């Protein structure tokens, strides 16, 4: 066998071996892709709508908190003015803490 024939035989063996290995790798990648697609479907149909619903509710509560906080501060200011003008001492348990 000449060097060229030996080289061709080695190349053929290596090429066939690589094809077999790539075939196994491709099969495993196909399985992973299928699993990923299943997880994506679950996320898109079950998780994402729930998260969106929760985010919207939290935003609504945040808006209500800001509005209530503003109204509480306005009311506290009005009551403080009245208490000062009427010389009423506010009980400590009724004094509002700093709300941010």
C-alpha positions in Angstrom: 0.0 0.0 0.0 1.4 3.4 -1.0 1.4 6.4 1.2 -1.3 8.0 -0.8 -3.5 4.9 -0.5 -2.9 4.8 3.2 -3.7 8.4 3.6 -7.0 7.9 1.6 -7.9 4.9 3.8 -7.2 6.9 7.0 -9.3 9.9 5.7 -12.2 7.6 4.8 -12.1 5.9 8.2 -11.9 9.3 10.0 -14.6 10.8 7.9 -17.0 7.8 8.5 -16.2 7.9 12.2 -16.9 11.7 12.3 -20.1 11.3 10.4 -21.2 8.7 13.0 -20.3 10.9 15.9 -22.0 13.9 14.3 -25.1 11.8 13.7 -25.2 11.0 17.5 -24.6 14.6 18.4 -27.3 15.8 16.0 -29.8 13.3 17.5 -29.0 14.6 21.0 -29.4 18.2 19.8 -32.7 17.3 18.2 -33.9 15.9 21.6 -32.7 19.1 23.4 -34.5 21.3 20.8 -37.7 19.3 21.3 -37.4 19.7 25.1 -36.6 23.4 24.7 -39.7 23.8 22.5 -41.9 22.1 25.1 -40.5 24.3 27.8 -41.0 27.4 25.7 -44.6 26.4 25.0 -45.3 25.9 28.7 -43.7 29.2 29.5 -45.6 31.1 26.8 -49.0 29.5 27.7 -48.8 29.2 31.5 -46.1 31.2 33.1 -46.1 34.4 31.0 -49.8 35.2 31.4 -49.6 34.7 35.2 -46.5 37.0 35.5 -48.2 39.6 33.3 -51.3 39.5 35.5 -49.2 39.8 38.7 -47.2 42.7 37.2 -50.4 44.6 36.3 -51.9 44.0 39.8 -48.7 45.2 41.4 -48.7 48.3 39.2 -52.3 49.0 40.2 -51.6 48.6 43.9 -48.5 50.9 43.5 -50.7 53.6 41.8 -53.3 53.3 44.6 -50.5 53.5 47.3 -49.1 56.7 45.7 -52.6 58.3 45.5 -53.4 57.3 49.1 -50.1 58.5 50.4 -50.6 61.8 48.8 -54.1 62.1 50.2 -52.9 61.1 53.7 -50.2 63.8 53.6 -52.8 66.4 52.5 -55.2 65.4 55.3 -52.4 65.3 57.9 -51.4 68.8 56.9 -55.0 70.0 57.3 -55.4 68.4 60.6 -52.1 69.7 61.9 -53.2 73.3 61.0 -56.5 72.8 62.8 -54.8 71.3 65.9 -52.3 74.2 66.0 -55.0 76.9 65.7 -57.2 75.2 68.3 -54.2 74.4 70.5 -54.9 70.7 70.6 -52.1 68.4 71.5 -52.0 65.4 69.2 -51.7 62.1 71.1 -48.4 60.3 70.2 -50.2 57.2 69.0 -52.0 59.3 66.4 -49.0 61.1 65.0 -48.2 59.8 61.5 -44.7 58.5 60.8 -42.8 59.7 57.8 -44.3 58.1 54.8 -42.2 58.1 51.6 
